[in-house]
């Protein structure tokens, strides 16, 4: 299983929806099995509880296209109200690199890469920041 932006992938070289490396998201794989046919490229599998790793059949819904999916998430995608406290909760007492922090923000708030970067920049003074081996690391400053 491979996790990518919250999605779980499996390998099945024989599945019609798998890519050239044999990967297919578990949610698309399960939906395909549930309806008894491969999914069309434009079809989207929606996670009702917004947890991309929760691929239980009762949590999945097949949508005709991304337009329908955007309507469901319309309010979520318009404005991102991410506070310092939200970022602090994602970091907890860990030391975390920029890539992981950005990924956690994107998964939690369903925001873009750039929105995550802007929010991190907004609150950068509240973190201990250092570079190590070409990576940027963050830790919450304890006061």
OpenMM code with the backbone's topology and positions (N, CA, C; nanometers):
from openmm import Vec3, app, unit

residues = "UNK UNK UNK UNK UNK UNK UNK UNK UNK UNK UNK UNK UNK UNK UNK UNK UNK UNK UNK UNK UNK UNK UNK UNK UNK UNK UNK UNK UNK UNK UNK UNK UNK UNK UNK UNK UNK UNK UNK UNK UNK UNK UNK UNK UNK UNK UNK UNK UNK UNK UNK UNK UNK UNK UNK UNK UNK UNK UNK UNK UNK UNK UNK UNK UNK UNK UNK UNK UNK UNK UNK UNK UNK UNK UNK UNK UNK UNK UNK UNK UNK UNK UNK UNK UNK UNK UNK UNK UNK UNK UNK UNK UNK UNK UNK UNK UNK UNK UNK UNK UNK UNK UNK UNK UNK UNK UNK UNK UNK UNK UNK UNK UNK UNK UNK UNK UNK UNK UNK UNK UNK UNK UNK UNK UNK UNK UNK UNK UNK UNK UNK UNK UNK UNK UNK UNK UNK UNK UNK UNK UNK UNK UNK".split()
positions = [
    Vec3(0.0842, -0.1182, 0.0000),
    Vec3(0.0000, 0.0000, 0.0000),
    Vec3(0.0882, 0.1239, 0.0000),
    Vec3(0.0517, 0.2194, -0.0789),
    Vec3(0.1259, 0.3431, -0.0919),
    Vec3(0.0317, 0.4580, -0.0572),
    Vec3(0.0720, 0.5448, 0.0328),
    Vec3(-0.0100, 0.6597, 0.0675),
    Vec3(0.0392, 0.7804, -0.0098),
    Vec3(-0.0514, 0.8526, -0.0721),
    Vec3(-0.0164, 0.9720, -0.1474),
    Vec3(-0.1280, 1.0742, -0.1268),
    Vec3(-0.0988, 1.1836, -0.0591),
    Vec3(-0.1994, 1.2860, -0.0295),
    Vec3(-0.3235, 1.2289, 0.0384),
    Vec3(-0.3031, 1.1319, 0.1229),
    Vec3(-0.4142, 1.0756, 0.1981),
    Vec3(-0.4810, 0.9572, 0.1324),
    Vec3(-0.4559, 0.9328, 0.0052),
    Vec3(-0.5160, 0.8193, -0.0645),
    Vec3(-0.4301, 0.6948, -0.0446),
    Vec3(-0.4958, 0.5808, -0.0417),
    Vec3(-0.4253, 0.4540, -0.0308),
    Vec3(-0.4259, 0.3898, -0.1690),
    Vec3(-0.3097, 0.3462, -0.2121),
    Vec3(-0.2962, 0.2812, -0.3428),
    Vec3(-0.2607, 0.1348, -0.3234),
    Vec3(-0.3055, 0.0536, -0.4164),
    Vec3(-0.2702, -0.0877, -0.4159),
    Vec3(-0.2108, -0.1208, -0.5529),
    Vec3(-0.1489, -0.2368, -0.5621),
    Vec3(-0.0924, -0.2815, -0.6903),
    Vec3(-0.1792, -0.3928, -0.7458),
    Vec3(-0.2201, -0.3751, -0.8688),
    Vec3(-0.2934, -0.4780, -0.9416),
    Vec3(-0.2687, -0.4526, -1.0899),
    Vec3(-0.1696, -0.5209, -1.1428),
    Vec3(-0.1295, -0.4994, -1.2818),
    Vec3(-0.2396, -0.5358, -1.3802),
    Vec3(-0.3332, -0.6203, -1.3405),
    Vec3(-0.4366, -0.6679, -1.4322),
    Vec3(-0.5638, -0.5837, -1.4315),
    Vec3(-0.5761, -0.4910, -1.3383),
    Vec3(-0.6994, -0.4112, -1.3309),
    Vec3(-0.7006, -0.3077, -1.4435),
    Vec3(-0.8112, -0.2933, -1.5144),
    Vec3(-0.8188, -0.1985, -1.6257),
    Vec3(-0.7950, -0.0530, -1.5859),
    Vec3(-0.8194, -0.0172, -1.4595),
    Vec3(-0.7993, 0.1206, -1.4153),
    Vec3(-0.6614, 0.1468, -1.3564),
    Vec3(-0.5752, 0.0444, -1.3492),
    Vec3(-0.4422, 0.0668, -1.2914),
    Vec3(-0.3535, 0.1391, -1.3923),
    Vec3(-0.2528, 0.2106, -1.3391),
    Vec3(-0.1616, 0.2816, -1.4285),
    Vec3(-0.0532, 0.1861, -1.4789),
    Vec3(0.0441, 0.2399, -1.5522),
    Vec3(0.1464, 0.1539, -1.6129),
    Vec3(0.2348, 0.0849, -1.5081),
    Vec3(0.2372, 0.1387, -1.3851),
    Vec3(0.3146, 0.0755, -1.2774),
    Vec3(0.2281, -0.0211, -1.1962),
    Vec3(0.1036, -0.0410, -1.2380),
    Vec3(0.0146, -0.1346, -1.1700),
    Vec3(-0.0564, -0.0750, -1.0495),
    Vec3(-0.0456, 0.0579, -1.0288),
    Vec3(-0.1088, 0.1224, -0.9131),
    Vec3(-0.2512, 0.1647, -0.9454),
    Vec3(-0.3353, 0.1520, -0.8443),
    Vec3(-0.4730, 0.2012, -0.8528),
    Vec3(-0.5131, 0.2428, -0.7119),
    Vec3(-0.5855, 0.3541, -0.7001),
    Vec3(-0.6288, 0.3940, -0.5664),
    Vec3(-0.7273, 0.2890, -0.5159),
    Vec3(-0.7158, 0.2607, -0.3875),
    Vec3(-0.8010, 0.1576, -0.3284),
    Vec3(-0.9489, 0.1941, -0.3414),
    Vec3(-0.9806, 0.3237, -0.3333),
    Vec3(-1.1208, 0.3649, -0.3443),
    Vec3(-1.1750, 0.3381, -0.4851),
    Vec3(-1.0964, 0.3658, -0.5889),
    Vec3(-1.1401, 0.3381, -0.7261),
    Vec3(-1.1497, 0.1870, -0.7497),
    Vec3(-1.0552, 0.1123, -0.6922),
    Vec3(-1.0558, -0.0333, -0.7026),
    Vec3(-1.1831, -0.0907, -0.6389),
    Vec3(-1.2139, -0.0446, -0.5183),
    Vec3(-1.3329, -0.0959, -0.4482),
    Vec3(-1.4611, -0.0572, -0.5203),
    Vec3(-1.4674, 0.0672, -0.5680),
    Vec3(-1.5889, 0.1115, -0.6382),
    Vec3(-1.6072, 0.0296, -0.7660),
    Vec3(-1.5002, 0.0048, -0.8369),
    Vec3(-1.5063, -0.0759, -0.9582),
    Vec3(-1.5631, -0.2150, -0.9271),
    Vec3(-1.5165, -0.2749, -0.8185),
    Vec3(-1.5675, -0.4065, -0.7783),
    Vec3(-1.7136, -0.3989, -0.7346),
    Vec3(-1.7511, -0.2883, -0.6682),
    Vec3(-1.8890, -0.2736, -0.6206),
    Vec3(-1.9884, -0.2647, -0.7364),
    Vec3(-1.9500, -0.1933, -0.8440),
    Vec3(-2.0435, -0.1754, -0.9558),
    Vec3(-2.0233, -0.2784, -1.0662),
    Vec3(-1.9175, -0.3581, -1.0548),
    Vec3(-1.8964, -0.4679, -1.1479),
    Vec3(-1.8407, -0.4288, -1.2839),
    Vec3(-1.7745, -0.3129, -1.2915),
    Vec3(-1.7128, -0.2704, -1.4172),
    Vec3(-1.5985, -0.1730, -1.3862),
    Vec3(-1.5068, -0.1551, -1.4830),
    Vec3(-1.4023, -0.0534, -1.4628),
    Vec3(-1.4656, 0.0859, -1.4610),
    Vec3(-1.4048, 0.1771, -1.3908),
    Vec3(-1.4550, 0.3143, -1.3875),
    Vec3(-1.4118, 0.3883, -1.5144),
    Vec3(-1.4967, 0.4799, -1.5581),
    Vec3(-1.4604, 0.5669, -1.6692),
    Vec3(-1.3619, 0.6703, -1.6165),
    Vec3(-1.2764, 0.7227, -1.7042),
    Vec3(-1.1728, 0.8174, -1.6613),
    Vec3(-1.2315, 0.9377, -1.5894),
    Vec3(-1.3449, 0.9876, -1.6355),
    Vec3(-1.4010, 1.1096, -1.5776),
    Vec3(-1.4771, 1.0847, -1.4466),
    Vec3(-1.5083, 0.9585, -1.4166),
    Vec3(-1.5825, 0.9291, -1.2941),
    Vec3(-1.4937, 0.9512, -1.1711),
    Vec3(-1.5565, 1.0010, -1.0655),
    Vec3(-1.4861, 1.0346, -0.9421),
    Vec3(-1.5469, 0.9562, -0.8279),
    Vec3(-1.4620, 0.9030, -0.7405),
    Vec3(-1.5102, 0.8357, -0.6200),
    Vec3(-1.5020, 0.9362, -0.5055),
    Vec3(-1.6164, 0.9683, -0.4485),
    Vec3(-1.6263, 1.0652, -0.3390),
    Vec3(-1.6251, 0.9926, -0.2046),
    Vec3(-1.5474, 1.0448, -0.1103),
    Vec3(-1.5457, 0.9926, 0.0266),
    Vec3(-1.6428, 1.0774, 0.1089),
    Vec3(-1.7531, 1.0196, 0.1502),
    Vec3(-1.8589, 1.0947, 0.2180),
    Vec3(-1.8100, 1.1637, 0.3450),
    Vec3(-1.7222, 1.0982, 0.4206),
    Vec3(-1.6752, 1.1586, 0.5460),
    Vec3(-1.5465, 1.2400, 0.5271),
    Vec3(-1.5045, 1.2599, 0.4030),
    Vec3(-1.3872, 1.3393, 0.3641),
    Vec3(-1.2538, 1.2784, 0.4066),
    Vec3(-1.2565, 1.1558, 0.4563),
    Vec3(-1.1323, 1.0867, 0.4927),
    Vec3(-1.0900, 1.0015, 0.3734),
    Vec3(-0.9846, 1.0437, 0.3049),
    Vec3(-0.9412, 0.9771, 0.1821),
    Vec3(-0.8911, 0.8349, 0.2042),
    Vec3(-0.8598, 0.7996, 0.3270),
    Vec3(-0.8122, 0.6638, 0.3525),
    Vec3(-0.9249, 0.5708, 0.3981),
    Vec3(-1.0450, 0.6238, 0.4154),
    Vec3(-1.1598, 0.5435, 0.4590),
    Vec3(-1.2344, 0.4931, 0.3364),
    Vec3(-1.1978, 0.3741, 0.2922),
    Vec3(-1.2541, 0.3177, 0.1695),
    Vec3(-1.3604, 0.2117, 0.1949),
    Vec3(-1.4304, 0.2243, 0.3057),
    Vec3(-1.5425, 0.1329, 0.3310),
    Vec3(-1.6513, 0.1605, 0.2275),
    Vec3(-1.7177, 0.0574, 0.1776),
    Vec3(-1.8206, 0.0776, 0.0738),
    Vec3(-1.9262, 0.1804, 0.1129),
    Vec3(-1.9679, 0.1834, 0.2389),
    Vec3(-2.0721, 0.2784, 0.2811),
    Vec3(-2.0219, 0.4238, 0.2831),
    Vec3(-1.8896, 0.4429, 0.2725),
    Vec3(-1.8334, 0.5779, 0.2714),
    Vec3(-1.8040, 0.6270, 0.1291),
    Vec3(-1.8219, 0.5405, 0.0305),
    Vec3(-1.7884, 0.5766, -0.1073),
    Vec3(-1.9128, 0.6041, -0.1902),
    Vec3(-1.9004, 0.7036, -0.2782),
    Vec3(-2.0108, 0.7373, -0.3688),
    Vec3(-1.9497, 0.7666, -0.5056),
    Vec3(-2.0062, 0.7084, -0.6094),
    Vec3(-1.9573, 0.7301, -0.7453),
    Vec3(-2.0254, 0.8520, -0.8048),
    Vec3(-1.9435, 0.9448, -0.8554),
    Vec3(-1.9957, 1.0658, -0.9185),
    Vec3(-1.9590, 1.0647, -1.0663),
    Vec3(-2.0454, 1.1223, -1.1462),
    Vec3(-2.0317, 1.1212, -1.2923),
    Vec3(-1.9055, 1.1932, -1.3399),
    Vec3(-1.8708, 1.3039, -1.2740),
    Vec3(-1.7527, 1.3793, -1.3150),
    Vec3(-1.7065, 1.4715, -1.2031),
    Vec3(-1.5981, 1.5414, -1.2273),
    Vec3(-1.5406, 1.6272, -1.1255),
    Vec3(-1.6278, 1.7491, -1.0968),
    Vec3(-1.7099, 1.7898, -1.1926),
    Vec3(-1.8020, 1.9012, -1.1700),
    Vec3(-1.8979, 1.8706, -1.0556),
    Vec3(-1.9514, 1.7497, -1.0550),
    Vec3(-2.0415, 1.7083, -0.9466),
    Vec3(-1.9658, 1.7050, -0.8134),
    Vec3(-1.8424, 1.6582, -0.8192),
    Vec3(-1.7602, 1.6500, -0.6984),
    Vec3(-1.7319, 1.7903, -0.6442),
    Vec3(-1.7014, 1.8839, -0.7312),
    Vec3(-1.6758, 2.0216, -0.6881),
    Vec3(-1.7977, 2.0849, -0.6241),
    Vec3(-1.9175, 2.0513, -0.6724),
    Vec3(-2.0397, 2.1055, -0.6129),
    Vec3(-2.0554, 2.0566, -0.4693),
    Vec3(-2.0207, 1.9291, -0.4454),
    Vec3(-2.0304, 1.8744, -0.3098),
    Vec3(-1.9349, 1.9479, -0.2167),
    Vec3(-1.8130, 1.9737, -0.2654),
    Vec3(-1.7103, 2.0357, -0.1818),
    Vec3(-1.7025, 2.1870, -0.2025),
    Vec3(-1.7972, 2.2439, -0.2746),
    Vec3(-1.7914, 2.3851, -0.3094),
    Vec3(-1.7562, 2.4778, -0.1951),
    Vec3(-1.8219, 2.4630, -0.0835),
    Vec3(-1.7951, 2.5520, 0.0297),
    Vec3(-1.6570, 2.5281, 0.0870),
    Vec3(-1.6116, 2.4047, 0.0864),
    Vec3(-1.4802, 2.3722, 0.1417),
    Vec3(-1.3677, 2.4354, 0.0624),
    Vec3(-1.3869, 2.4524, -0.0694),
    Vec3(-1.2777, 2.4965, -0.1549),
    Vec3(-1.2702, 2.6481, -0.1721),
    Vec3(-1.3711, 2.7224, -0.1257),
    Vec3(-1.3717, 2.8658, -0.1492),
    Vec3(-1.2764, 2.9431, -0.0602),
    Vec3(-1.2721, 2.9122, 0.0651),
    Vec3(-1.1920, 2.9907, 0.1575),
    Vec3(-1.1252, 2.8990, 0.2581),
    Vec3(-0.9991, 2.9250, 0.2826),
    Vec3(-0.9241, 2.8431, 0.3761),
    Vec3(-0.8932, 2.9253, 0.4995),
    Vec3(-0.9591, 2.8962, 0.6079),
    Vec3(-0.9333, 2.9658, 0.7327),
    Vec3(-0.8442, 2.8760, 0.8174),
    Vec3(-0.7161, 2.8912, 0.7985),
    Vec3(-0.6195, 2.8091, 0.8702),
    Vec3(-0.5468, 2.9005, 0.9678),
    Vec3(-0.5580, 2.8705, 1.0955),
    Vec3(-0.4954, 2.9545, 1.1975),
    Vec3(-0.3631, 2.8941, 1.2435),
    Vec3(-0.2901, 2.9732, 1.3206),
    Vec3(-0.1655, 2.9233, 1.3801),
    Vec3(-0.1949, 2.8018, 1.4680),
    Vec3(-0.3049, 2.8069, 1.5432),
    Vec3(-0.3413, 2.6949, 1.6323),
    Vec3(-0.3643, 2.5670, 1.5513),
    Vec3(-0.4228, 2.5802, 1.4323),
    Vec3(-0.4443, 2.4633, 1.3463),
    Vec3(-0.3106, 2.4004, 1.3075),
    Vec3(-0.2154, 2.4853, 1.2691),
    Vec3(-0.0834, 2.4354, 1.2297),
    Vec3(-0.0125, 2.3755, 1.3506),
    Vec3(-0.0247, 2.4410, 1.4646),
    Vec3(0.0371, 2.3915, 1.5878),
    Vec3(-0.0137, 2.2513, 1.6221),
    Vec3(-0.1441, 2.2291, 1.6039),
    Vec3(-0.2021, 2.0962, 1.6307),
    Vec3(-0.1467, 1.9911, 1.5351),
    Vec3(-0.1229, 2.0303, 1.4086),
    Vec3(-0.0690, 1.9355, 1.3112),
    Vec3(0.0747, 1.8966, 1.3442),
    Vec3(0.1507, 1.9911, 1.3979),
    Vec3(0.2907, 1.9633, 1.4307),
    Vec3(0.3012, 1.8899, 1.5645),
    Vec3(0.2150, 1.9260, 1.6588),
    Vec3(0.2185, 1.8717, 1.7954),
    Vec3(0.3572, 1.8951, 1.8552),
    Vec3(0.4144, 1.7968, 1.9188),
    Vec3(0.5473, 1.8104, 1.9790),
    Vec3(0.6559, 1.7508, 1.8904),
    Vec3(0.6256, 1.7354, 1.7637),
    Vec3(0.7190, 1.6726, 1.6713),
    Vec3(0.8105, 1.7756, 1.6060),
    Vec3(0.9170, 1.7263, 1.5505),
    Vec3(0.9965, 1.8030, 1.4561),
    Vec3(0.9516, 1.7541, 1.3198),
    Vec3(0.9176, 1.8472, 1.2321),
    Vec3(0.8550, 1.8088, 1.1055),
    Vec3(0.9198, 1.8871, 0.9915),
    Vec3(0.9390, 1.8221, 0.8767),
    Vec3(0.9971, 1.8960, 0.7645),
    Vec3(0.8865, 1.9641, 0.6837),
    Vec3(0.9281, 2.0569, 0.5998),
    Vec3(0.8335, 2.1388, 0.5239),
    Vec3(0.7403, 2.0544, 0.4381),
    Vec3(0.7934, 1.9531, 0.3729),
    Vec3(0.7117, 1.8682, 0.2854),
    Vec3(0.6005, 1.7999, 0.3633),
    Vec3(0.6330, 1.7469, 0.4802),
    Vec3(0.5332, 1.6782, 0.5628),
    Vec3(0.4299, 1.7770, 0.6162),
    Vec3(0.4749, 1.8947, 0.6614),
    Vec3(0.3816, 1.9957, 0.7121),
    Vec3(0.2856, 2.0406, 0.6021),
    Vec3(0.3395, 2.0664, 0.4839),
    Vec3(0.2558, 2.1066, 0.3706),
    Vec3(0.1542, 1.9973, 0.3383),
    Vec3(0.1991, 1.8729, 0.3372),
    Vec3(0.1113, 1.7597, 0.3073),
    Vec3(-0.0009, 1.7478, 0.4106),
    Vec3(0.0345, 1.7636, 0.5382),
    Vec3(-0.0679, 1.7563, 0.6439),
    Vec3(-0.1712, 1.8679, 0.6288),
    Vec3(-0.1263, 1.9891, 0.5962),
    Vec3(-0.2197, 2.1001, 0.5748),
    Vec3(-0.3116, 2.0717, 0.4564),
    Vec3(-0.2536, 2.0231, 0.3472),
    Vec3(-0.3323, 1.9952, 0.2275),
    Vec3(-0.4372, 1.8878, 0.2554),
    Vec3(-0.4014, 1.7849, 0.3305),
    Vec3(-0.4955, 1.6775, 0.3611),
    Vec3(-0.6043, 1.7232, 0.4573),
    Vec3(-0.5661, 1.7947, 0.5608),
    Vec3(-0.6620, 1.8363, 0.6634),
    Vec3(-0.7601, 1.9406, 0.6109),
    Vec3(-0.7093, 2.0394, 0.5364),
    Vec3(-0.7928, 2.1515, 0.4939),
    Vec3(-0.8318, 2.1469, 0.3471),
    Vec3(-0.7913, 2.0421, 0.2770),
    Vec3(-0.8257, 2.0259, 0.1359),
    Vec3(-0.7844, 2.1493, 0.0552),
    Vec3(-0.6668, 2.2003, 0.0854),
    Vec3(-0.6207, 2.3207, 0.0171),
    Vec3(-0.5090, 2.2859, -0.0810),
    Vec3(-0.4751, 2.3825, -0.1636),
    Vec3(-0.3707, 2.3618, -0.2629),
    Vec3(-0.2325, 2.3736, -0.2000),
    Vec3(-0.1340, 2.3339, -0.2765),
    Vec3(0.0057, 2.3439, -0.2366),
    Vec3(0.0397, 2.4891, -0.2019),
    Vec3(-0.0024, 2.5828, -0.2863),
    Vec3(0.0293, 2.7249, -0.2660),
    Vec3(-0.0410, 2.7820, -0.1437),
    Vec3(-0.1660, 2.7424, -0.1187),
    Vec3(-0.2367, 2.7906, -0.0003),
    Vec3(-0.1651, 2.7429, 0.1253),
    Vec3(-0.1232, 2.6178, 0.1257),
    Vec3(-0.0486, 2.5644, 0.2404),
    Vec3(0.0800, 2.6432, 0.2618),
    Vec3(0.1526, 2.6712, 0.1542),
    Vec3(0.2771, 2.7498, 0.1633),
    Vec3(0.2509, 2.8881, 0.2215),
    Vec3(0.1426, 2.9536, 0.1756),
    Vec3(0.1113, 3.0886, 0.2249),
    Vec3(0.0787, 3.0873, 0.3732),
    Vec3(0.0035, 2.9881, 0.4174),
    Vec3(-0.0319, 2.9810, 0.5599),
    Vec3(0.0911, 2.9552, 0.6457),
    Vec3(0.1803, 2.8710, 0.5982),
    Vec3(0.3048, 2.8461, 0.6711),
    Vec3(0.3841, 2.9761, 0.6800),
    Vec3(0.3922, 3.0497, 0.5706),
    Vec3(0.4644, 3.1779, 0.5690),
    Vec3(0.4014, 3.2783, 0.6637),
    Vec3(0.2672, 3.2791, 0.6713),
    Vec3(0.1971, 3.3729, 0.7604),
    Vec3(0.2393, 3.3563, 0.9059),
    Vec3(0.2673, 3.2318, 0.9453),
    Vec3(0.2927, 3.2024, 1.0865),
    Vec3(0.4365, 3.1595, 1.1143),
    Vec3(0.5266, 3.1839, 1.0204),
    Vec3(0.6636, 3.1335, 1.0303),
    Vec3(0.7347, 3.1817, 1.1572),
    Vec3(0.7034, 3.3023, 1.2051),
    Vec3(0.7701, 3.3573, 1.3234),
    Vec3(0.7362, 3.2805, 1.4511),
    Vec3(0.6312, 3.2010, 1.4482),
    Vec3(0.5900, 3.1255, 1.5663),
    Vec3(0.6544, 2.9874, 1.5743),
    Vec3(0.7426, 2.9583, 1.4794),
    Vec3(0.8071, 2.8277, 1.4753),
    Vec3(0.9575, 2.8411, 1.4865),
    Vec3(1.0175, 2.7389, 1.5415),
    Vec3(1.1625, 2.7266, 1.5348),
    Vec3(1.1894, 2.6634, 1.3986),
    Vec3(1.2720, 2.7274, 1.3165),
    Vec3(1.2952, 2.6809, 1.1801),
    Vec3(1.4446, 2.6639, 1.1580),
    Vec3(1.4828, 2.5536, 1.0961),
    Vec3(1.6231, 2.5330, 1.0602),
    Vec3(1.6326, 2.4451, 0.9375),
    Vec3(1.7500, 2.4506, 0.8749),
    Vec3(1.7771, 2.3706, 0.7556),
    Vec3(1.8755, 2.2611, 0.7917),
    Vec3(1.8498, 2.1432, 0.7370),
    Vec3(1.9388, 2.0296, 0.7610),
    Vec3(1.9338, 1.9409, 0.6380),
    Vec3(2.0467, 1.9188, 0.5778),
    Vec3(2.0529, 1.8318, 0.4602),
    Vec3(1.9626, 1.8767, 0.3474),
    Vec3(1.9474, 2.0077, 0.3290),
    Vec3(1.8648, 2.0598, 0.2207),
    Vec3(1.7162, 2.0641, 0.2520),
    Vec3(1.6763, 2.0204, 0.3713),
    Vec3(1.5350, 2.0225, 0.4106),
    Vec3(1.5115, 2.1304, 0.5149),
    Vec3(1.3927, 2.1879, 0.5111),
    Vec3(1.3522, 2.2890, 0.6079),
    Vec3(1.2701, 2.2191, 0.7156),
    Vec3(1.3050, 2.2388, 0.8420),
    Vec3(1.2357, 2.1748, 0.9534),
    Vec3(1.1664, 2.2768, 1.0415),
    Vec3(1.0550, 2.2358, 1.1025),
    Vec3(0.9757, 2.3211, 1.1886),
    Vec3(0.9531, 2.2539, 1.3225),
    Vec3(0.9465, 2.3354, 1.4253),
    Vec3(0.9075, 2.2882, 1.5562),
    Vec3(0.8348, 2.4040, 1.6237),
    Vec3(0.7315, 2.3735, 1.7004),
    Vec3(0.6583, 2.4778, 1.7701),
    Vec3(0.7467, 2.5333, 1.8804),
    Vec3(0.7542, 2.6649, 1.8895),
    Vec3(0.8328, 2.7279, 1.9962),
    Vec3(0.7536, 2.7163, 2.1248),
    Vec3(0.8132, 2.6568, 2.2242),
    Vec3(0.7452, 2.6464, 2.3536),
    Vec3(0.7760, 2.7700, 2.4344),
    Vec3(0.6715, 2.8355, 2.4807),
    Vec3(0.6881, 2.9621, 2.5547),
    Vec3(0.6376, 2.9482, 2.6947),
] * unit.nanometer
topology = app.Topology()
chain = topology.addChain("A")
for resn in residues:
    res = topology.addResidue(resn, chain)
    for name in ("N", "CA", "C"):
        topology.addAtom(name, app.Element.getBySymbol(name[0]), res)
